[in-house]
Amino acid sequence: MLAIPRSTFSETVEDTTFHSATASADTLVEALYSAVTFQPGSLPDWSYVRSMFLNDARIVLRVTRDSTAVLSLDAFVEDFVRFIHRSRVDTSGFCEKIVTMKTLILGNIANVLVLYEASIPRSPLPPQLGVDSFHLVKQHGRWWIVSIVNEIVSQDRPIPPELRR
């Protein structure tokens, strides 16, 4: 059983968009993908992104063909910022869009599987497909991201049947 003390929750932002984004598991996940997608010359609002997560959230990212990294929320944001600067996507923009999503809700917990496509506009590289598994909890009238576990789709790791269109 997971007991989550109130002190581990991010501060609530008093904004209509924010409240509608956290009203359901699906809208929260959709809002995250929207928040990390940006046009050339702009960057994500990291305060808004952070407000979607529990302070103690964990994000597990595929970092090489054979390994993953377990990141805190702060480390996840720092890693994303490094990616933006290293890849120079601040000048080209960046897009992560949901291809398909499957949601399972039981009371105040949810698991959301997302097949997504990540791309850099005008890049010669093809979009990259990945799968994110979100674990969420509903507390204090809203949904929070507890964790995200990421996998990159490859020949060895094909799209799961549940997420195929």
Secondary structure as UniProt FT lines:
FT   HELIX           6..8
FT   HELIX           16..21
FT   HELIX           25..35
FT   TURN            40..41
FT   HELIX           46..50
FT   TURN            51..52
FT   STRAND          53..64
FT   TURN            65..66
FT   STRAND          67..72
FT   HELIX           73..87
FT   TURN            88..92
FT   STRAND          94..106
FT   TURN            107..108
FT   STRAND          109..119
FT   TURN            121..122
FT   STRAND          128..139
FT   TURN            140..141
FT   STRAND          142..152
FT   HELIX           161..163
//
